[in-house]
């Protein structure tokens, strides 16, 4: 038990002789409960004030464990950046994760705002995204794309939305995040500058990911191709820490992706032999 002195302060005339001497006792148990409450509040602030926000599981335990909400936070915007402007892996990742949001909210639609000619229905279906419940929008100007994304995030009938954004200000990203807090989830597909390779600047997005294609996995037999692989980096996460993963395509996985077998099962047999 800790004892605190009287909370009086001296006035202009000095001490207050007539003020009673007051002693306040704070039980240790109460102090521990208050400290726990303050820690929870701090974590809440680090997560953008979302409290116990629901999350979209990425169906890969290692990825979910790296995120403070146990998955991608709903009611939030997430950035997906291509390591190479010419690499289309970022669009595949966006389609897979949008498909997860679509399946989570059965019966709801999803929206894709960008270059519609990049989308191919049968290919989207293979990635787990139902093209029959997909709305596509082509925005001629960046401001139009941002407006479409903001309205989509506010729409209760949409499970999620993707927007291909070449550039935006911090204030514009804050508007998108505020719109998403109505309950939607948004993915901003962005590419580094073709001139100098610089990544996009600051934004209010809850997470920022970077994806790059890698050489495929070992071929199962001569003349066959191995599983495709990607390097996925969690560059920034509000309330979390950066992380890096090597993923590969896997037909049996819910999201079509899994941690690369060499990492999931330990070192490759050839590596163990060299060791």
HELIX and SHEET records of a PDB file:
HELIX    1   1 UNK A   28  UNK A   46  1                                  19    
HELIX    2   2 UNK A   61  UNK A   65  1                                   5    
HELIX    3   3 UNK A   89  UNK A  104  1                                  16    
HELIX    4   4 UNK A  116  UNK A  118  5                                   3    
HELIX    5   5 UNK A  121  UNK A  126  1                                   6    
HELIX    6   6 UNK A  131  UNK A  133  5                                   3    
HELIX    7   7 UNK A  142  UNK A  154  1                                  13    
HELIX    8   8 UNK A  170  UNK A  180  1                                  11    
HELIX    9   9 UNK A  261  UNK A  264  1                                   4    
HELIX   10  10 UNK A  269  UNK A  274  1                                   6    
SHEET    1   A 2 UNK A   2  UNK A   4  0                                        
SHEET    2   A 2 UNK A  24  UNK A  26 -1                                        
SHEET    1   B 2 UNK A  55  UNK A  56  0                                        
SHEET    2   B 2 UNK A  72  UNK A  73 -1                                        
SHEET    1   C 9 UNK A 134  UNK A 137  0                                        
SHEET    2   C 9 UNK A 109  UNK A 113  1                                        
SHEET    3   C 9 UNK A 158  UNK A 164  1                                        
SHEET    4   C 9 UNK A 185  UNK A 191  1                                        
SHEET    5   C 9 UNK A  76  UNK A  82  1                                        
SHEET    6   C 9 UNK A 207  UNK A 214  1                                        
SHEET    7   C 9 UNK A 229  UNK A 237 -1                                        
SHEET    8   C 9 UNK A 243  UNK A 249 -1                                        
SHEET    9   C 9 UNK A 257  UNK A 259 -1                                        
END                                                                             
